[in-house]
Amino acid sequence: MGSFEIHGGNKLKGEITPQGAKNEALQVLNAVLLTPEKVIISNLPDIIDVNKLINLLQALGVKVEKLEKGKYSFQADEVDVDYMLTEEFKEKGGGLRGSIMIVGPLLARFGKGYIPKPGGDKIGRRRLDTHFLGFQKLGANFNYDSKTNFFKAEASKLKGCYMLLDEASVTGTANIVMTAVMAEGTTTIYNAACEPYLQQLCKMLNSMGAKITGVGSNLLTIEGVKKLKGCEHRVLPDMIEIGSFIGLAAMTQSEITIKNVSYDNLGQIPSIFRRLGIKLERRGDDIHIPAQEHYEIESFIDGSVMTIADAPWPGFTPDLLSIILVVATQAKGSVLIHQKMFESRLFFTDKLMEMGAQVILCDPHRANVIGLDRTTSLRGITMTSPDIRAGVSLLIAALSAEGTSIIKNIEQIDRGYEDIELRLNNLGADIRRI
């Protein structure tokens, strides 16, 4: 198990370019299973989760060719559907949460899709009901074996229908959309997720010959087609990494320019950081964050304490609440962080308290942060990364702290961030992989 040794206190300076979006990549990679023709995808991040999914596609018989850094061609003309019954598939599929999205494309094209209960972050219960309720409404039979933790969906014929999703699940919506594009007739999905990465998937599918309207809204209409063709697709920059770099600049009093951010797809992210008092400037499609010694959290109009909560898009993404919480520890003022969607994501705050932060964990979903306004620096400690987002949040805290910190279990960070220590060291950070 690898670790990072971080020597904190350095002010960073320079330009950094965000990687391709992890969450989009995990969706569009599964879509290559919908066609026997060649699909080319660029700006794929070189991270553990994406590489695991590419490896799983290869094991299913997809021909994969690396064309250049971040750019691959995929051709699923000889998919081995029987591989889904093997122990090897069970092991590979169970190690990655994004693998759940292979079920929809396989069900649409081959009439069956199997997957073991997926792994991923340990951030609380993440149910899969939305996926399989959607498959059932399209005409599939669903079976879950609680002894083997294996999910199976099979259908001799899929037929379009109206469905109201029980939650605006991003991966659930993606899975159902990829199933419905080849179902007979028209499918209407209400309460669909509409985040930019889901929009990207729909645009990619339309370029392959699908007929999806309502993209960008929570009401999608899909007219089924008999087959799809190949296409070329480019993944958006990762908004979570962009938010992480904004938080990093603020915590370390650094002047950083984040390049090519696709600003119009960032939603509320810039405005939420501004609520913490962080200055940031849009320069074309870049974001410039000046060095800032102090930043003050806003209050609501009536003077009450600011609350920052996650919500389905266009609400604030839950993946950045950990970053917001860390950044607030050195702000002036107080903020209530309300993590509604996952019940274990705030448990990493015990590490921040050990570093000297003033955080009151009210319950698994809420934390009150009393900013130190830099009157006291955080101190370096030894800690363990529980999940991807908490891991990077702790890395940011360590970079701003006095002394040396050790972060263990950095494989969690590597799952979502490409060469993070090399890229930050180029800005003046002191991070060593040990």
N, C-alpha and C positions, 0 to 999 in steps of 0.2 A: 504494500500500500504506500503510495507516494505522498509527499508532504511539500508544502511551500514554507520556506524560511523568508520572512519579510522584515526588512529593516526600515522602520517607518520614519516619518518626519520630513521626507523629501518633497519639495515643491516640483511639480511636473510642468512640462512645457512642450508644445508642438502640435502636430496634426495626427489624427488617427482615423482610419476608415473602418466602419463597422463591417462585420462578416455578413454573409447571407443569412436570412432568417431561418433559425432552426425549426420553428413551428410550421412555417410554410413548407420547408423542405420535406418534413415528415408526411405532409399531405400529398404534395404533387408527385413524390417518388412512387407512392402507391398507385397513382393514376396511370402509370406506364403499363400496368397489368390489363388495362381496358382495351388495348389494341395490339395486333401483331406487327404493326408498323413501327419504324424507328422514332423514338422520342429523344430530343436533345434538351438537357436542362443545364443551365449555367448559374454561376454564383452560389453553388452549393458549399456550405461550410464544412471544413475538414474537422469534424468533431465526432466523438464516440457514438452518439445516438444515430447520426446520419450514416456513418460508416457501417454500423451494425445493420441498419435497414437495407443498405445497398448489398451487404453480404447475404442477407436473408433473401433478397430478390434473386441474386445469383444462384443460391441454393435451390430456388424454385424453378430454375431453368432460364431466367432472363439473361440475355447476352448483354454484358456491361463493358463499355470501353471508355477509358479515361482519355479525353481529347486534350485537355490542358488543365491547369490548376482550377479546381472548382467547376469544371465543365465535363459532363459525361453524356454518352449516348446509351440508350436502353432499347432493347428489342425483345418483346415478350411473345415471340412466335412459336416457341416450343416449351410452354409452361408445363411442368410436371405436377399436376394436381394431386397425384398420389403421395407426393412428398409430404403433404400436410398431415399424413397419418403416421409419420416416422417419429422416433424418439429424438432424432437430431433436430427436427423442426420444432418439437415441443421445447427443447432447450433453447434454441435460437429465438423463437417467437416469444417465449416467456421472459426474456431478458430485456425487453424493450416495450415501453408503453405504446409507442407509435405503431407497433405491429398490428394493433387492433384494426387499423384502417386498410389492411390487405383484404379483410373479409368482404367488404362491399364490392370492390372491383372483381374479385374472384367469383362472388355470387352472381354478379351481373353477367359476366362473360361465360362462366363454366357451370353455373347452377349450384355451386357449393363453395363454402368458405369456412375454414376451421382455424381456430387460434387458441393456444393456452392462455390462461389468465395472465395478462401482461404485467411486466414489472414497471420500474420507473421510480420517481421520487417518493420518499416516505413522508408525505405531507398530509396524511389523513385519508379517509375513505373517498374514493373516486369511482363512483358507480358507472356501469356500462349499460344500464337499462335503456337509455335513449337510443342507442345503436340498434339493439335487438328488437325493441318495440317497432322501430321504423322498418326493419327488415320484414317483420311479421305483417305489417300493414301492406307491404308491397307483395305479399303472397308467399313468403318464405316460412318454412318450419324451423323452429329454434329449439335447441336442446343444450342444457348445461349439466355436465357431470361434475357434481360437487366433490367426488372422490379424486378425480384426475384434474380438476380445475380446467376442463376443456370446454370451449364454446363451439357449437356447430350450427351453421345455418345452411339450409338446403332448399332449393326451389326448382320445380320443373318448368315453371313459367312465372315471371314477375309481371305484375300489372299495376299501372299507375293509380294513384288514389289521392285523396285529401288527407293530410295529417297535421295535427297540432302538437308540436313537440312539448314534452313535459318540462324540458328545460332547454335553454339556448346553448346547448353543448356544441363547442367548436368541432371537436373530433367526431361527435355524433352526427352533426349536420354534414360534415365532409363525407363520412361513410355512407350516409343515406343518399346524398347527392350522387356519389359515384355509383351507387346501385341503381338509382332511378333513371340515370341518363340512357340506359338500354332496356328499361322496362316498357311494356306495351302501353300506349296511351299517355295520358297527362298526369303528372304528379304535382301537387301543390303542397308546399311545406311552409307552415306558419309558425312563428316564434323561432325561425331559423337564426343561427349565429350569422353575423354579418361583418366580422372583423376583416381587416385588409387581407389577411392570409387566406381566408375563405373566399374572398372576392377574387384573389389571384387564382385559386383552384378553379373557380367557375369560369374565369376568362380563359384559362388553359384548356378546360374541357370544351368550351365553345370553339376554340381554335382547332380542336380535334374533330369538330362536327356535331357536338352536342347542341341542344337548343334550350338554353337556360335564360330566363328573363327574371327581372327583379333583383339583379345582382347589386349588392350594397344595401339592400333592405332586409327586413326580417320576414318577407313573404316571397318565396322563390317558386316559380312555375317552370316545370321541366317537361318538355315534350320528348318522349322517348324516341330513340333512333335505333336502327338495327346494328350499326357498326360505327366504330370511330377510327380515325386515321392518325398518323403521326403528326408531330408538331415540334416547334422550338419554344422554350419558355425560360425566362430569367427570374430568379428568386429576388424578392425585395430585400433591402438591408434589414437587419434585425433590430426592431424597435426596442427590445429589452436590453440589448447591448448598448444602444444609443442612450437610453435612460441611465444605464449603469455608468457610462462615461460622464454624463452630466453630473451625477452624484459624486463620482470620483473627483472631478474638478473642484466641486464645492468643498468637499471634505478636506482636500489637500491644499486648498488655496492656490490652485493652479490655473494657468491660462492654457486652455485646450480648444482646438478647432476640430469638430467632428465632421468629416467629409461625406458628401453624397448620402444624405440621410433619408431621402424621399420624404421631405418635410410634410407634404400634404397628407401622408398616410400615418402621421404620428398621433392624430386625434388629440386627446387632452394632455398628453405627456408634457409638452412644454409648459402649459398653463399650471399644471399641478406643481411642477418644480418652482415656478414663479410664486406660487402661494407660500412656499417655504422661504421666499425672499431671495431666491437665486436669480442672478441676472444672466440672461442668455439672449443672443442676438442671431436672427436669421440672416445669413449672407448667401443669397441665391438658394442653393440646395444644401448649404452647410449650416452648422450651428457653431457659433463662437461663444465660449464661456470665458469671461475675463477673470483674472485672479481677484478673489474677494475675501477680505479678512473677516467680515461679519455678514450674516444674513439673518433676517428676522421673519418669523412665521406670521402670516396675516391672521387676523381674527375675522369671524363672520361680521356682517353689517351691524348686527345687534350687540357686538362685543363678546359673544360667546366663543369658547375655544374651538379652533379649527378641527374639523373631522375630515379625514381622508379615507375613503372606502373604495373597495373594488366593486365592479359591476360588469355585466356583459357589455360588449362593444355596442355603442360608442362610449360606454363608461370606462373608468380607469382600469387598466389591466392588473389582475392580481399578481402577475409575475414581477411587478416593480414595487409592490408594497414593502418588501424587505429592504430594498434600496432606500425608499423614502424614509423608513424608520431609522435606518443608520444615519442618513444625512441629517435628520432632525435632532440627533443627539448633540450636535455642535451648533445648532441654530440658537437664536434668542427667542424664547417663548415656548409654548406648549402645543402639542397636537395629539389628537386621539386617532390612532391607526385602527381601522376596523376591517379585518380580513374576513369577509363573509363566506367565501367559497370553500376554504379548506381549513380544517380544524386543528392542524398541527404545524402550520407554517410559521407561527410566531414563537415557537418554543426555543428558537435559537437566541432569543433575547437574553437568556441566562449568561451567554458568553459576553454579550455587550455589557451587562451589569458587572461582570467580573473585570471588564476592561475599565470600568469607572463610569459608564453611562448611567443616567438616571431614567430608568424605565420601570413602569409599574405594569406588570402583566395582569390585566383585570380578569381574564378568562381565556380559553383557547382562541378566541376570535378578536380580542381587543387589547390594545396596549396603549398606555398613556406615556408619552415621551416628554420629559422636561429638559429642554435644551440647555446645554452648559455655556453657550455663547463663548466658547474657547477660554473661559476662565480656568478650566482644568482640561488638560489633554487626556485622551484615552491612553492606556498603558498596554504594552505588548504582553500577550499571554500565549499559552499553548491551548489549542482548541481543535475540534473536529467538525468538518463540514457535513451537515445532515442532508442537504439537497442542493441542487444547482444554484438556485437564486440566493438561498441563505449563504452558500459558500462564497459567492462573489461579494455579497454584502459584508461578510466578515473580512474578506480580502481588502475591501475599501476601508473598513474600520482600521485594519492593521496598517495600511499604508499611511493613515493619518495619525497613528499612535506614536508615542514615545517608546523607544526601545525595540526589541526584537519579538516578533510573533511567529509561532509555528501553527500552520493549518494542516491537519491530517485529513486523509480520505479525499484528496483533491481529484480523484477520479470522478467525483460528482461534478466538480467544476469543469473538468475536461469534457463531460457529456454535452455541455452547452456552449463552451467558449473556446475558440480556436487559438492556440499558441498565446494564451492570455499573458503569461509572464514575459514572453519575448516582446510583445507589442507594447506592454506598459513599461518595460525596461528601456525601450527606445525613447520614451518620454521622460526618462530620468528616475523611474522607480528602481528599487533594489529588492528584487524577488528572485530567490534561488530555489530550483526544484531539487529536492533531496530524497 
